[in-house]
């Protein structure tokens, strides 16, 4: 067993997994799995730069993660940064800060590598009990990755739509106006048109959703009294249940969202956009599957995602 630390730094949150990995038996045993909202991508869509206060929040958390790794005797660390850092003109400041905080070189991965890691993390658990091909959708703050495959990715694409990006770009009112929703929806549909030219969505047998927006919307559909990871992980919902959850969340006021017991305070202002993206993805995949002569009836949520993929990569 090798004790590893996987760190995923996205547009809205930074997350840490410390786990013991045994590649021989295919087991991964968690010791720490945490997520912290730091909003690294604050304003990046508009300015093209990481804001100083966003950098400070993120680097402070990186230093905290470093202390945790030391306490637990971690042998190897991999730090992966995604959409916000890819887009930022001043990402060198971030890279230097992470190097100083953790003593490792952060990797600013492209969308293809992000998709590959997400696919490995999600299907490592699900492939034993659900049929493929799998379409794994990692819905983040700045981008959304779609990757299709059975044992390994066959096709992947990264779309520049996400909960933070669309909120900052379009959804300014509480709740958003019809015109704002229409503009955001148009962005997502344009991105999906381009994605469908790369990833054959109609081949999907099992649709798998990952990351905070999807897990929160699953908790909403289930009506949970709190965020319960064990109920959310592996949850199977009908397509109509997912679409209804998304529609309700997008229409909710900030006050109502803030009162939801399963919604992290750091997601209250962006979950509406996440709901919009997830609604459009699920509806589009169902339509593409039907056009190919099949039927998509259910959607699976996984708490195993890019973090697990990063952890596995450290033993490859």
Number of C-alpha atoms within 10 A of each C-alpha: 14 16 23 27 30 24 27 22 28 24 26 26 20 23 20 22 23 28 24 20 21 15 13 7 8 10 15 18 12 14 13 13 14 11 14 15 19 24 25 28 26 24 18 22 19 10 12 17 18 24 17 13 13 17 21 15 14 23 23 16 20 24 16 13 22 17 13 16 22 10 9 15 12 17 13 16 23 19 23 22 21 22 29 28 27 18 18 18 13 14 18 11 12 21 19 14 21 22 15 14 18 20 12 15 16 21 15 19 16 13 21 17 17 27 28 24 22 27 33 23 25 27 25 18 18 18 15 8 8 13 12 18 19 26 29 31 29 29 27 27 33 26 22 28 27 30 28 28 19 17 14 14 19 13 17 24 24 23 19 20 26 29 29 29 28 29 23 17 14 19 26 14 11 14 17 19 14 11 11 18 22 14 15 21 19 13 16 22 16 11 16 24 11 12 18 16 10 14 20 19 26 21 20 26 22 22 23 27 28 26 20 23 27 28 24 25 27 29 24 23 18 16 14 16 11 12 19 13 13 9 12 21 16 19 19 17 17 13 18 15 15 25 22 16 21 27 15 14 24 23 19 16 16 18 11 11 21 17 11 19 15 20 21 16 13 15 22 17 19 22 29 32 29 29 28 23 27 28 21 18 22 22 15 18 22 22 17 20 18 14 11 14 10 15 16 20 14 19 21 23 23 25 22 22 24 25 28 28 22 26 27 24 15 17 14 6
